[in-house]
Amino acid sequence: MGKSRLVQEFAHRLTCSQHSHHWFRVVPYGPRLADLTIAEVLRQAWQIAHEDSTETIVMKVRAGLDRLGMNAELWVAPILTLFGIRVQTGIAGSSPEELKKRLFDTLRRIALEMSKQQPS
């Protein structure tokens, strides 16, 4: 049907324009598929390799949040859960619904701050 060609042409046009874009791989299966996709986007944006140690991931997430002007102390814990890292915080005893809301709030804030820095 020409899907690969269309994607290739679209990618070429993006590289020739002022629009920012990120490429990432998505696995077609697995538990918490949406979380994996978001984690891949953040891995690319903040240069987090799959083989990075826990300490390196924490450092890169904190640095990424700092670059966005976000206080890492307030926002780091929910993001680290996407990478399977649990941090001792005051929200640790919260219900799953509260933790999910906190993660969505954090992701919304990251997207907003990234769009301010790279509006196109």
HUNORSUL-V584327 format. One record per run of one state. SS is the DSSP state (hx for helix, st for strand, lp for the rest). FROM is the first residue (numbers start at 1). LEN is the number of residues. Records with the same first field share a line. If there is no record, write none. Layout:
SS = FROM-LEN  FROM-LEN
This chain:
lp = 1-2  16-17  46-8  68-4  83-13  118-3
hx = 3-13  33-13  54-14  72-11  96-22
